[in-house]
């Protein structure tokens, strides 16, 4: 996040970053609808303290 703050305008800095495996189809495409569902399950975003 420090790198982002030093290189990007404030409106481009992500509010949060989540790492983990991405759900993919048999052909290797990312299943975006499953990512959106996971995001809804996570609830509201918390501000990073970095």
C-alpha positions as CSV (number, residue, x, y, z in Angstrom):
1,X,0.0,0.0,0.0
2,X,2.9,2.3,0.6
3,X,4.0,1.8,-2.9
4,X,0.5,2.7,-4.2
5,X,0.4,5.9,-2.1
6,X,3.8,7.0,-3.5
7,X,3.0,6.3,-7.1
8,X,-0.8,6.7,-7.6
9,X,-3.4,9.5,-7.2
10,X,-5.5,9.1,-4.1
11,X,-8.6,8.0,-6.0
12,X,-6.7,5.0,-7.6
13,X,-5.4,3.6,-4.3
14,X,-7.3,0.4,-3.4
15,X,-9.2,0.3,-0.2
16,X,-8.3,-3.3,0.5
17,X,-6.4,-6.1,-1.1
18,X,-7.4,-9.8,-0.7
19,X,-5.0,-12.6,-1.6
20,X,-6.1,-16.2,-2.3
21,X,-6.7,-18.7,-5.0
22,X,-8.9,-17.5,-7.9
23,X,-11.8,-19.8,-9.0
24,X,-11.2,-20.8,-12.6
25,X,-13.1,-22.7,-15.2
26,X,-11.8,-25.9,-16.9
27,X,-10.3,-23.6,-19.6
28,X,-8.5,-21.4,-17.1
29,X,-10.8,-18.4,-17.2
30,X,-11.5,-16.6,-13.9
31,X,-15.0,-17.1,-12.7
32,X,-15.9,-13.5,-12.0
33,X,-19.4,-14.2,-10.8
34,X,-18.0,-16.3,-8.0
35,X,-15.5,-13.5,-7.0
36,X,-18.5,-11.1,-6.8
37,X,-20.4,-13.6,-4.6
38,X,-17.3,-13.9,-2.3
39,X,-17.0,-10.2,-2.0
40,X,-20.7,-9.9,-0.9
41,X,-20.1,-12.6,1.7
42,X,-17.1,-10.7,3.1
43,X,-19.3,-7.7,4.1
44,X,-18.3,-4.0,4.1
45,X,-14.7,-3.0,3.5
46,X,-12.5,-2.1,6.4
47,X,-9.9,0.7,5.9
48,X,-6.3,-0.6,5.8
49,X,-3.9,0.6,8.4
50,X,-0.8,0.3,6.2
